[in-house]
Amino acid sequence: MKVITSVFFLLLVLSLSSCNKGHSKTEIEAAMQQYDHLIQKMDADSISLMFTPNGDLGDQAHGRSWIKKYLSGFTNVKVLSQHSGSDSILITGDSCTQKGMYQQVTVVSPADTLKLQGTYIAHWVWSKNTGWLLSSIKTIPKN
């Protein structure tokens, strides 16, 4: 009986420790790299799916359908490059706050090239089914 109890206890400890996986800053960096990649492609469908169903894209759009609609309006924009770097990543359980800087080179209409840069604050939440999703991201352009 002691052997069965010991085996049961060992299995319980192992299963609980495997379920209680901590998250890493590397996961957040990878999620932001994917976001950057989709911004460069201007893939409104995929970008909107990186948000929670009620996520916020700054003050411009709330919810996936509005984010998709908002981004789909940029038909005369071509993003040549998009890069984000992290200054801080704070993970608490299944949520995260990431702060950093971004740089973007964009062509608007046929001739205007804009070099945009600034800071951002991103709030991420973990979804068992889809991984890290943005609950909000806000950019603060640098003058």
Sequence and secondary structure as in RCSB ss.txt:
>XXXX:A:sequence
MKVITSVFFLLLVLSLSSCNKGHSKTEIEAAMQQYDHLIQKMDADSISLMFTPNGDLGDQAHGRSWIKKYLSGFT
NVKVLSQHSGSDSILITGDSCTQKGMYQQVTVVSPADTLKLQGTYIAHWVWSKNTGWLLSSIKTIPKN
>XXXX:A:secstr
 HHHHHHHHHHHHHHHHHHS    HHHHHHHHHHHHHHHHHT HHHHHHTEEEEEEETTTEESHHHHHHHHHT T
TEEEEEEEEEEEEEEEETTEEEEEEEEEEEEEETTTEEEEEEEEEEEEEEEETTTEEEEEEEEEEE  
